Amino acid sequence: MHTIPAASRPIIQLAFVALLISTASIIRSVDGVEPPSRQYQNRLTLLTDPQPLLADYPDFVQPVIERTRYEAPTLVDDPGADLHVRAWRFSYNARGIIEMPNNLRADQTAVIVVHPWGIDDGQGWRTPEPAGVADFCTPEKNHLAGRHTSLVINPLLKQMRPYVSLVMCSLRGGEYPVHKKIYRSIRGTPTEEEREEGWRELSEILNSFDYSGDPLPESFEISTDLPVADYFKQFAGLQPGDKYNNKGFWEMPIPVCGDIDVEPNDVVIYDEDGYPPLRDFLKQNGVRHILLTGYATDMCFCLTTAGYKNLSKDFNVFLVGDATLATFPANETPRYATNAHISFASIDQLITQVSWIKLDATEQTAQRR
């Protein structure tokens, strides 16, 4: 048997890898899988006296004010574009904010709402008393988020729904049998009769639960040596478990927030489905662009199945900066927390706002879907 000298093996292995890469490149080119490319001219033109960003809803988001702002050339430029989305990002190296126009096809765009939990909204699922926590963690904060959904997100969905490929919502956990009766998913669409039956079942499930948990402790033991550490061990600032929420609270099916007018063709994705099925479903529906909205900017909006950390690997993602809210402990308003987290995201994400999303709303545009 002929053997290869040990000293030659690394060279041969590298040559073999290079051959595989070259072959794969040729195959991609022949099959037409390799996407076309263009040379992007990264010209930055200083803007004079620009207005604050995200300034349309100051009750929910503190406007972004940065001294140095630039205009860059168009980034996304689809042939036959009918959806125009101006966006911005921050660059430490450019030492300022960079804005650019984008021209998208609406029928290749999906609008996704991350975690619009239906809590404290009259559907039955509600914050346990006297000390339970869920979603934005107090009934008052949940009501504020509901107002934001009603005033900002729901109108955007109504505007976009006739023209975009998909409107989607994501929910925590998995798909319960009652969900399957109410919402379209990546697996199927219920009938009108199933929806009516599902809503009755959901109401019964949510309204039959005992929304009462333990009160706050009146006293607890701490050491004399490390009383601060022991204090927080015994009385943590966020305890969403059975003690305060009652056993079974997190096993109930969460509905989509009642402030969203869910339509039969809207799709609900569940976190337990995982990202690959969501990615594949979007691609099967011809989606290339995502307008991302929802909750919470610092957590689910970023890190869950439909969060931007996943989606930005495979799609052109635009975070709608005034259509999201961050959690806001120790504050009566989310405006500063949302500003901070959207600003941080802008280092490697594009940010837009509701008033920057412009449709060429023609009959032909709607017929493309």
Summary of the structure (lengths in Angstrom):
residues: 369
radius of gyration: 24.6
end to end distance: 63.6
largest distance: 81.9
contacts: 1113
relative contact order: 0.18
helix: 35%
strand: 18%
